[in-house]
Amino acid sequence: MDASLEKIADPTLAEMGRNLKEAMKMLEESQRRVEDENGKKLMSEDIPGPLQGSGQDMVSILQLVQNLMHGDEDEEPQSTRIQNIGEQGHMALLGHSLGAFISTLDKEKLRKLTTRILSDTTLWLCRIFRYENGCAYFHEEEREGLAKICRLAIHSRYEDFVVDGFNVLYNKKPVVYLSAAARPGLGQYLCNQLGLPFPCLCRVPCNTMFGSQHQMDVAFLEKMIKDDIERGRLPLLLVANAGTAAVGHTDKIGRLKELCEQYGIWLHVEGVNLATLALGYVSSSVLATTKCDSMTLTPGPWLGLPAVPAVTLYKHDDPALTLVAGLTSNKPADKLRALPLWLSLQYLGLDGIVERIKHACQLSQRLQESLKKVNHIKILVEDELSSPVVVFRFFQELPDSDSVLKAVPAPNMAPSAVNRERHSCDALNRWLGEQLKQLVPASGLTVMDLEVEGTCIRFSPLMTAAVLGTRGEDVDQLVACIESKLPVLTCTLQLREEFKQEVEGMAGLLYVDDPNWPGIGVVRYEHANDDKNSLKSDPEGENIHAALLKKLNELESDLTFKMGPEYKSMKSCIYIGMASDDTDVSELVETIAVTAREIEENSRLLENMTEVVRKGIQEAQVQLQKANEERLLEEGVLRQIPVVGSVLNWFSPVQASQKGRTFNLTAGSLESTEHTYVYKAQGTGVTPPPTPSGTRIKQRLPGQKPFKRSLRGSDAVSETSSVSHIEDLERMEHLSTGPEQNTQEMAHGPEQPPGDSVPPASHPEALQNRAQHPEDDHAQGL
């Protein structure tokens, strides 16, 4: 292009060509720059923020992880259990990092190292938990080991399963027996993992007549096995419990093992009580688990080891079937699952392992012995000497009632009464459990619902003590907290009936029967427009109850108040919490009724005042327009003309009175302003009506909180002290009278003649006489 421009003889044309070339170059560069920026923008919009640019440094990434773990600073801190990670926990965490590093070794070194780690860990666990000549399968999900064992049992009992598959199972359906006390969801998990229909599961009921109600009924199990064999089914596997998930009860493992050997059934055992196999003394029922076909251990929570896999120990002679079932693997990554446990077991040693399990068992025994001395606490344990799980609940016998609120309702009670008592007791135990969890977080308590006993509180130190660092002092603090909460529970239970009677006898209040509320009761205020037959939400009632809740909380009493929907409808109610022995229920109910009535009347007054003001404004406009028309007729049309009207007013002025209107908010009426202009003062109007108040609201002593009975149940206070207390109150009222009355009594003496009686100074007639004849007062004073 430049060469072609040099050939042009005309310099003007050549200069023009060069300028055009530079302009086009600038436009092309600008267009290319815009396209590049748009491309970067589109790419940056598609890529998430943390991945944009050239990456972030390690400090920023760790800071992000810390914020995600502990939350933002603006958020309220949550009371979560913090795991106590000691040095043994650091070894377990180190195992995961070492596993990633070891996986980078060459194949031969990796094979030798992983084989050594797997064989050592298997041998140590079998020796510690008395399971000789066993194999081990390490897995992250606790139920995964049982699923693999079920596959192994299927391959062992069905020889053609590898070739024919489901057809073999269809001709002779397998049956897996589970206890009714097994952990929830276990049967469904097995069916989903194995591809079996739900009829292949058989739930064995627990004892009903003899023995623990959380133990498998062996006689009924044998009957079910015989029935399945007669129907052409194959009893495949039985899952027993050495410490149920709920209460820690152990099945009769020895009797179950004999039954399984008789019918060729695989016996698998799981439960928290298997940890006691490492101790010197083991109960006979738990010791029988060493003869089972397989068992699942969870050493992580037992020893306080984070991110440690569960272990399933089993006995089988055919390595080919175990490989097909997935219990063994040739992959080094699968063998490296045992590395964290391999490091932690070496760090703890046998003494450290036994010490942690023994400490947890001692904590449970300490709590059992302490709770035996506490009234109104029922303990649900199978063996007081060996059970490492303590399950207890609150129960209370009502002395003034035929019904008994205890662990199991009486059989002669009506179904409705049984359900009501059961729900009430469950609500109180749920409240007690939540309070204890907040007061003693190191205890690791769990609130659970049992089918027969109801809501209970579980203390399982084997699953929580090593993680939370529970000590014996924590158990003592737990017992002290239970004893401190028992008076509140018993008093609340006793005051419920009194609260119900007071509410039912108070006009305008409705007692709401909510057995799930752990307090003295629930009450709802019925306003004038309340539709009792409707179950929908009531906006007006919701506003009244919201204002009532605010007023009650402002009293700063020891009671807690909450607002929420009714138990069986959407209407708002006031929920009253736990109460103490000195709570005055009658004062509480009347305060609620009076306060709610005042709130409703104030809202009605505001609504009525709005309507009255609107009508008063309209009436004032009509009267002012009428007054203007009358003035026009009185003065004539000529006076309304600007120039002529001024001349007429100068020759013949009009004496027109100033008329206006004023609205009296108290009386709700429209009045004339003539009195204001004549007397140069505004009228006082009508005195507003007094605010309604309760008839039984008592006077409180200084420092006494609302709803408290100062002399409730006090035998030490005599009748003389009660009389003196009343005289003190009367003396305080006497001293609070006006000074005019005291001065008058001093001037006239203690008595007045009958004929010369003078009305009190506060009486309206006396005030009027003094205003008309002030000289009489002066004469009396002289």
LOMAR-983859 format. One record per residue (C-alpha): x, y, z. Coordinates in steps of 0.5 Angstrom, whole numbers, plus 2048, in hexadecimal, padded with zeros to 3 digits. Layout:
<kegus>
((X Y Z))
...
</kegus>
This chain:
<kegus>
((800 800 800))
((806 805 802))
((809 803 7FB))
((803 805 7F7))
((802 80B 7FB))
((809 80D 7F9))
((808 80C 7F2))
((802 812 7F2))
((805 818 7EF))
((800 81D 7F3))
((802 81E 7FA))
((7FB 820 7FC))
((7F8 819 7FA))
((7FE 815 7FD))
((7FD 819 804))
((7F6 817 804))
((7F7 810 803))
((7FC 810 808))
((7F7 813 80D))
((7F2 80E 80B))
((7F6 808 80C))
((7F8 80B 813))
((7F0 80C 815))
((7EE 805 812))
((7F4 802 817))
((7F2 806 81D))
((7EA 803 81C))
((7ED 7FC 81B))
((7F1 7FC 821))
((7EB 7FF 825))
((7E6 7FA 822))
((7EB 7F4 824))
((7EC 7F7 82B))
((7E4 7F7 82C))
((7E4 7F0 82A))
((7E9 7EE 82E))
((7E6 7F1 834))
((7DF 7EF 833))
((7E2 7E8 832))
((7E6 7E8 839))
((7DF 7EB 83C))
((7DB 7E5 839))
((7E0 7E0 83C))
((7E1 7E4 843))
((7D9 7E3 844))
((7D9 7DC 842))
((7DF 7DA 847))
((7DD 7DB 84F))
((7E1 7E0 853))
((7E6 7DC 857))
((7E9 7D9 850))
((7EA 7E0 84C))
((7F1 7E2 84B))
((7F7 7DF 84D))
((7F5 7DB 853))
((7F5 7DD 85B))
((7FA 7DC 860))
((7FA 7D7 866))
((7F8 7DC 86B))
((7F2 7DE 867))
((7EF 7D7 866))
((7F0 7D5 86D))
((7ED 7DC 870))
((7E7 7DA 86B))
((7E7 7D3 86E))
((7E7 7D6 875))
((7E1 7DA 874))
((7DD 7D5 871))
((7DE 7D0 877))
((7DD 7D6 87C))
((7D8 7DA 878))
((7D8 7E1 877))
((7D9 7E6 87D))
((7D2 7E9 87C))
((7CF 7E3 87D))
((7CD 7E1 884))
((7D1 7DB 887))
((7CE 7D4 887))
((7CF 7D0 88D))
((7D2 7CA 88A))
((7D6 7C4 88D))
((7DD 7C5 88B))
((7E1 7BF 88A))
((7E7 7BE 88F))
((7ED 7BC 88A))
((7F3 7BA 88E))
((7F9 7B7 88B))
((7F6 7B1 88A))
((7F1 7B5 885))
((7F7 7B8 882))
((7FA 7B1 880))
((7F3 7AF 87D))
((7F3 7B6 879))
((7FA 7B5 877))
((7F9 7AE 874))
((7F4 7B1 86F))
((7FA 7B6 86D))
((7FF 7B0 86D))
((7FA 7AC 869))
((7FA 7B1 863))
((802 7B1 863))
((803 7A9 864))
((7FE 7A9 85D))
((804 7AC 859))
((809 7A6 85B))
((80A 7A1 855))
((806 79B 855))
((80A 796 858))
((80C 79A 85E))
((804 79C 85F))
((802 795 85E))
((807 793 864))
((805 799 868))
((7FE 799 868))
((7FE 791 869))
((802 792 86F))
((7FD 798 872))
((7F7 793 870))
((7F9 78D 874))
((7FC 791 87A))
((7F6 794 87B))
((7F1 78E 87A))
((7F6 78A 87F))
((7F6 790 884))
((7EE 790 884))
((7ED 789 884))
((7F1 788 88A))
((7EF 78E 88E))
((7E7 78C 88D))
((7E8 785 88E))
((7E6 783 887))
((7EB 77E 885))
((7ED 77C 87E))
((7E9 781 87B))
((7E9 786 875))
((7E8 78D 875))
((7E4 792 870))
((7E5 799 871))
((7E0 79E 86E))
((7DD 7A5 86F))
((7D6 7A4 870))
((7D4 79F 876))
((7CF 79B 872))
((7D3 79A 86C))
((7D6 794 870))
((7D0 791 871))
((7CE 791 86A))
((7D4 78E 868))
((7D3 788 86D))
((7CC 787 86A))
((7CF 787 863))
((7D4 782 866))
((7CE 77E 869))
((7CB 77E 862))
((7D1 77B 85F))
((7D2 776 864))
((7CB 773 864))
((7C9 774 85D))
((7CF 770 859))
((7CC 772 852))
((7CB 77A 854))
((7D1 77C 850))
((7CE 778 849))
((7C6 779 84A))
((7C6 77F 84E))
((7BF 781 850))
((7BB 77B 84E))
((7BF 777 853))
((7BC 77C 859))
((7B5 77C 855))
((7B4 774 856))
((7B6 774 85D))
((7B6 77B 860))
((7BB 77D 866))
((7B9 780 86C))
((7BC 785 871))
((7BA 785 878))
((7BB 78C 87C))
((7B9 78D 883))
((7B3 792 884))
((7B8 796 888))
((7BD 797 882))
((7BF 79E 880))
((7BA 7A1 87C))
((7BB 7A1 874))
((7C0 79B 874))
((7BB 796 871))
((7BA 79B 86B))
((7C1 79C 86A))
((7C3 795 869))
((7BD 794 864))
((7BF 79A 860))
((7C7 797 860))
((7C5 790 85F))
((7BF 791 85A))
((7BB 78D 85E))
((7B3 78E 85F))
((7B0 790 866))
((7AD 78A 867))
((7B4 787 868))
((7B4 78A 86E))
((7B1 787 875))
((7B1 78C 87B))
((7B1 788 881))
((7AD 78A 887))
((7B0 78B 88E))
((7AE 788 895))
((7A8 78A 897))
((7A7 786 89E))
((7AE 784 8A0))
((7B4 787 8A0))
((7B6 78E 89D))
((7B1 791 898))
((7B7 793 893))
((7BA 78C 893))
((7B8 787 88D))
((7B3 782 88E))
((7B7 77C 88D))
((7B1 777 88D))
((7AD 77B 888))
((7B3 77B 884))
((7B3 774 884))
((7AC 774 882))
((7AD 778 87C))
((7B3 775 87A))
((7AF 76E 879))
((7A9 772 876))
((7AE 774 870))
((7B1 76E 86F))
((7AA 76B 86E))
((7A8 770 869))
((7AE 76E 865))
((7B3 774 867))
((7BA 774 869))
((7BC 777 870))
((7C2 77B 86E))
((7C5 780 873))
((7C3 782 87A))
((7C5 789 87D))
((7C6 789 885))
((7C7 78F 889))
((7CD 78F 88F))
((7CA 796 891))
((7C4 798 88D))
((7C4 79F 88A))
((7BF 7A2 88F))
((7C0 79F 896))
((7C6 79B 895))
((7C3 794 897))
((7C7 78E 895))
((7C3 788 891))
((7C4 781 894))
((7CA 780 88F))
((7CB 779 892))
((7C4 776 891))
((7C4 77A 88A))
((7CB 776 888))
((7C8 76F 889))
((7C2 771 885))
((7C6 773 87F))
((7CA 76D 87F))
((7C4 769 87F))
((7C1 76C 879))
((7C7 76E 876))
((7C6 776 876))
((7CC 77B 876))
((7CC 77F 87D))
((7CE 786 87D))
((7CF 78A 883))
((7D0 792 884))
((7CF 797 889))
((7D3 79B 88E))
((7D4 796 893))
((7D9 792 88F))
((7DE 797 892))
((7DE 794 898))
((7E1 78E 895))
((7E8 791 896))
((7E7 792 89E))
((7E9 78C 8A3))
((7E2 78B 8A5))
((7DD 78A 8A0))
((7D5 788 8A1))
((7D3 781 89E))
((7CE 783 899))
((7D4 788 896))
((7D9 783 897))
((7D5 77E 892))
((7D6 783 88C))
((7DD 780 88B))
((7DA 77A 888))
((7D5 77D 883))
((7D7 77D 87C))
((7D8 785 87B))
((7D8 78B 87F))
((7D8 793 87E))
((7DD 797 882))
((7DD 79F 883))
((7E4 7A0 886))
((7E3 7A8 884))
((7DE 7AA 889))
((7E0 7A5 88E))
((7E8 7A8 88E))
((7E6 7AF 88C))
((7EA 7AE 885))
((7E7 7B3 880))
((7E6 7B0 878))
((7E8 7A9 87A))
((7E4 7A4 876))
((7DF 79E 879))
((7E2 797 879))
((7DE 791 878))
((7E1 78B 87A))
((7DF 784 877))
((7E1 77D 876))
((7E1 779 870))
((7E6 774 86C))
((7E4 776 865))
((7E8 77C 862))
((7E5 77B 85C))
((7DE 77D 85F))
((7E1 782 863))
((7E3 786 85D))
((7DD 785 859))
((7D9 788 85F))
((7DE 78E 85F))
((7E1 78C 866))
((7E8 78C 863))
((7EB 790 85E))
((7F1 790 85A))
((7F1 798 85A))
((7F7 79B 85E))
((7F2 7A1 85F))
((7ED 79C 862))
((7F2 799 867))
((7F5 7A0 869))
((7EE 7A2 86D))
((7F1 79E 873))
((7F7 7A3 873))
((7F4 7A8 878))
((7F2 7A2 87C))
((7F9 79F 87C))
((7FC 7A5 87E))
((7F7 7A7 884))
((7F7 7A0 887))
((7FF 7A0 887))
((7FF 7A7 88A))
((7F9 7A5 890))
((7FC 79E 891))
((7F8 799 895))
((7F8 79D 89B))
((7F5 7A3 898))
((7F0 79F 894))
((7ED 79B 89B))
((7EE 7A2 89F))
((7E9 7A6 89A))
((7E4 7A0 89A))
((7E4 79F 8A1))
((7E4 7A6 8A3))
((7DD 7A7 89F))
((7DA 7A1 8A3))
((7DC 7A4 8A9))
((7D9 7AA 8A7))
((7D2 7A6 8A6))
((7D3 7A2 8AC))
((7D4 7A9 8B0))
((7CE 7AC 8AD))
((7C9 7A6 8AF))
((7CB 7A6 8B6))
((7CA 7AD 8B7))
((7C3 7AD 8B3))
((7C1 7A7 8B8))
((7C1 7AC 8BD))
((7BD 7B1 8BA))
((7B5 7B1 8BA))
((7B0 7B2 8B4))
((7B6 7AF 8B0))
((7B5 7A8 8AC))
((7BB 7A4 8AA))
((7BA 79F 8A4))
((7C0 79B 8A4))
((7C1 794 8A2))
((7C7 792 8A7))
((7C9 797 8AC))
((7D0 794 8AC))
((7D2 794 8A5))
((7CE 798 8A1))
((7D2 79E 89E))
((7CB 7A2 89C))
((7C7 7A5 8A1))
((7C0 7A7 89F))
((7BB 7AB 8A4))
((7B5 7AF 8A4))
((7B1 7B3 8A9))
((7AA 7B1 8AC))
((7A6 7B4 8B1))
((7A0 7B1 8B5))
((79A 7B6 8B6))
((798 7B6 8BD))
((791 7B9 8BC))
((78F 7B5 8B6))
((78D 7AE 8B4))
((792 7AE 8AE))
((799 7AD 8AF))
((79E 7B0 8AA))
((7A4 7AB 8AA))
((7A8 7A7 8A5))
((7A2 7A3 8A3))
((79B 7A5 8A4))
((797 7A1 8A8))
((793 79B 8A4))
((78C 79D 8A7))
((78C 7A4 8A4))
((788 7A7 89E))
((78C 7A7 898))
((78B 7AF 897))
((78E 7B0 89E))
((793 7AB 89D))
((795 7AF 897))
((795 7B6 89A))
((799 7B3 8A0))
((79E 7B0 89B))
((79F 7B7 897))
((79F 7BB 89E))
((7A5 7B7 8A0))
((7A8 7B6 89A))
((7A8 7BE 899))
((7AB 7BF 8A0))
((7B1 7BA 89F))
((7B2 7BD 898))
((7B3 7C4 89C))
((7B7 7C1 8A1))
((7BC 7BD 89C))
((7BD 7C4 898))
((7BE 7C8 89F))
((7C3 7C3 8A1))
((7C7 7C3 89A))
((7C8 7CA 89A))
((7CA 7CA 8A2))
((7CF 7C4 8A1))
((7D1 7C4 89A))
((7D7 7BF 89B))
((7D2 7BA 89D))
((7D0 7B8 896))
((7C9 7B7 898))
((7C3 7B5 893))
((7BC 7B6 893))
((7B8 7B0 890))
((7B1 7AD 88F))
((7B0 7A6 891))
((7AA 7A2 88F))
((7A8 7A0 895))
((7AB 7A4 89A))
((7AA 7AB 897))
((7AF 7B0 897))
((7B6 7AF 89A))
((7BD 7B1 89B))
((7C3 7AD 899))
((7CA 7AE 89C))
((7CF 7A9 898))
((7D6 7AB 89A))
((7D9 7A6 895))
((7D6 7AA 88F))
((7D8 7B1 892))
((7DD 7B1 898))
((7E3 7B0 894))
((7E1 7B5 88F))
((7DE 7BB 894))
((7E3 7B9 89A))
((7DE 7B8 89F))
((7E0 7B7 8A6))
((7DD 7B5 8AC))
((7DC 7BC 8AF))
((7D8 7BD 8A9))
((7D4 7B7 8AB))
((7D3 7BA 8B2))
((7D1 7C0 8AF))
((7CC 7BD 8AB))
((7C9 7BA 8B1))
((7C9 7C0 8B4))
((7C5 7C4 8AE))
((7C0 7BE 8AE))
((7BE 7BF 8B6))
((7BE 7C7 8B5))
((7B9 7C6 8AF))
((7B4 7C1 8B3))
((7B1 7C6 8B7))
((7AF 7CA 8B1))
((7AC 7C4 8AD))
((7A8 7C1 8B3))
((7A5 7C8 8B5))
((7A3 7C9 8AE))
((7A0 7C3 8AD))
((79C 7C4 8B4))
((79A 7CB 8B1))
((797 7C9 8AB))
((790 7C7 8AE))
((790 7CD 8B2))
((792 7D2 8AC))
((78C 7CE 8A7))
((787 7CF 8AD))
((789 7D7 8AD))
((789 7D8 8A6))
((782 7D4 8A5))
((77F 7D9 8AB))
((782 7DF 8A8))
((77D 7E2 8A2))
((780 7E4 89C))
((786 7DF 89C))
((786 7D8 899))
((78A 7D2 89C))
((78E 7CF 896))
((790 7C7 897))
((796 7C6 894))
((79A 7C0 897))
((7A0 7C1 893))
((7A2 7C8 897))
((7A6 7C7 89D))
((7A3 7CD 8A1))
((79E 7CE 8A6))
((799 7CF 8A0))
((797 7D3 89A))
((791 7D8 89A))
((78E 7DC 894))
((78A 7E3 895))
((783 7E3 892))
((782 7EA 88F))
((77B 7ED 88D))
((77B 7EB 886))
((77F 7E4 887))
((77B 7DE 883))
((77C 7D8 887))
((77A 7D3 882))
((77F 7D5 87D))
((786 7D2 87D))
((789 7D7 878))
((78E 7DD 87B))
((78B 7E3 87E))
((78F 7EA 87C))
((78B 7EE 882))
((78D 7E8 887))
((794 7E8 885))
((795 7EF 886))
((792 7EF 88D))
((796 7E9 88F))
((79C 7EC 88C))
((79B 7F2 890))
((799 7EE 896))
((7A0 7EA 895))
((7A4 7F0 895))
((7A0 7F3 89C))
((7A1 7EC 89F))
((7A9 7EC 89E))
((7AA 7F3 8A0))
((7A7 7F1 8A7))
((7AE 7EE 8A8))
((7AB 7E8 8AC))
((7AF 7E1 8AC))
((7AA 7DE 8A7))
((7AB 7DD 8A0))
((7A6 7DF 89B))
((7A5 7DD 894))
((7A0 7DE 88E))
((79F 7D9 889))
((799 7D6 885))
((794 7D1 889))
((795 7CA 889))
((78F 7C8 885))
((78E 7CF 881))
((792 7D5 87E))
((78F 7DA 884))
((795 7DD 888))
((796 7DB 88F))
((79A 7DD 895))
((79E 7D7 898))
((7A1 7D8 89F))
((7A7 7D4 8A1))
((7A9 7D0 8A7))
((7A7 7D3 8AE))
((7AA 7D2 8B5))
((7A7 7D1 8BB))
((7A5 7D8 8BD))
((7A2 7DA 8B7))
((79B 7DD 8B8))
((797 7DA 8B2))
((790 7DE 8B4))
((794 7E5 8B3))
((798 7E2 8AD))
((791 7E1 8AA))
((78E 7E7 8AC))
((793 7EB 8A9))
((793 7E8 8A2))
((78B 7E9 8A2))
((78C 7F1 8A4))
((792 7F2 8A0))
((78E 7EF 89A))
((788 7F3 89B))
((78B 7F9 89C))
((78F 7F8 895))
((788 7F6 892))
((785 7FC 895))
((78A 801 893))
((78A 7FE 88C))
((783 7FF 88C))
((783 806 88E))
((788 808 889))
((784 805 883))
((77D 809 886))
((781 80F 887))
((783 80F 880))
((77C 80E 87D))
((77A 814 882))
((77F 819 880))
((77D 817 878))
((776 818 87A))
((777 81F 87E))
((77B 822 878))
((776 820 873))
((771 824 878))
((775 82A 879))
((776 82B 872))
((76E 82B 871))
((76D 82F 877))
((772 834 875))
((76F 834 86E))
((768 836 871))
((76B 83B 875))
((76E 83F 86F))
((767 83E 86C))
((764 842 872))
((769 847 872))
((768 848 86B))
((761 849 86C))
((762 84E 872))
((767 852 86F))
((764 853 868))
((767 852 861))
((769 859 860))
((76E 858 866))
((771 852 862))
((774 857 85D))
((77B 859 85E))
((77A 861 85D))
((773 862 85F))
((773 85D 865))
((779 861 868))
((775 868 867))
((76F 865 86A))
((773 862 870))
((776 869 871))
((76F 86C 872))
((76B 866 875))
((770 861 878))
((76D 85A 87A))
((76E 857 881))
((770 850 87F))
((772 84B 884))
((777 846 883))
((775 83F 882))
((779 839 881))
((779 832 883))
((77D 82E 888))
((77D 826 888))
((77E 823 88F))
((782 81C 88E))
((780 81A 895))
((778 81B 894))
((778 81A 88D))
((774 820 88C))
((774 826 887))
((774 82C 88C))
((773 834 88A))
((779 839 88B))
((775 83E 88E))
((777 83C 895))
((77E 83D 894))
((77E 844 890))
((779 847 896))
((77D 844 89C))
((784 844 899))
((784 83D 89C))
((783 836 899))
((77E 831 89C))
((781 82B 8A0))
((77C 826 89C))
((77A 81F 89F))
((77E 81B 8A4))
((781 815 8A0))
((77F 80E 8A3))
((783 80A 8A8))
((788 805 8A5))
((785 7FE 8A7))
((789 7FA 8AC))
((789 7F4 8B0))
((786 7F3 8B6))
((78B 7EE 8B9))
((791 7F1 8B7))
((795 7F1 8BE))
((79A 7F5 8C0))
((7A1 7F3 8C0))
((7A7 7F4 8C5))
((7AD 7F8 8C2))
((7B1 7F3 8BE))
((7AC 7EE 8BD))
((7AB 7EC 8B6))
((7A4 7EB 8B3))
((7A0 7E4 8B4))
((7A4 7E3 8BA))
((7A0 7E0 8C1))
((7A5 7E3 8C6))
((7A1 7DE 8CC))
((7A0 7D8 8C8))
((7A1 7D2 8CC))
((7A5 7D5 8D1))
((7A3 7D2 8D8))
((7A8 7D6 8DC))
((7A4 7DD 8DB))
((79F 7DD 8E1))
((799 7E1 8E1))
((79B 7E7 8E5))
((7A1 7E8 8DF))
((79B 7E8 8DA))
((797 7ED 8DE))
((79D 7F1 8DF))
((79E 7F1 8D8))
((797 7F3 8D6))
((798 7F9 8DB))
((79E 7FB 8D8))
((79A 7FC 8D1))
((795 800 8D4))
((79A 804 8D7))
((79D 805 8D1))
((796 807 8CD))
((795 80C 8D3))
((79B 810 8D2))
((79A 810 8CB))
((794 815 8CC))
((794 81C 8CA))
((797 821 8CE))
((791 826 8CE))
((78D 820 8D2))
((792 81F 8D7))
((792 827 8D8))
((78B 827 8D9))
((78B 822 8DE))
((790 825 8E2))
((78C 82C 8E2))
((785 829 8E4))
((787 823 8E8))
((786 81C 8E8))
((77E 81D 8E8))
((779 822 8E5))
((772 823 8E8))
((76C 820 8E4))
((769 827 8E2))
((770 82A 8E0))
((772 825 8DC))
((777 827 8D6))
((778 823 8D0))
((77F 821 8CE))
((784 825 8CA))
((784 821 8C5))
((77C 821 8C4))
((779 825 8BE))
((774 829 8C2))
((77A 82B 8C7))
((77E 82E 8C1))
((778 831 8BE))
((777 835 8C5))
((77E 837 8C6))
((77E 83A 8BF))
((777 83E 8C0))
((779 840 8C8))
((781 840 8C9))
((780 845 8CF))
((77D 83F 8D3))
((783 83B 8D2))
((787 841 8D4))
((782 842 8DA))
((783 83A 8DC))
((78A 83B 8DC))
((78A 841 8E1))
</kegus>
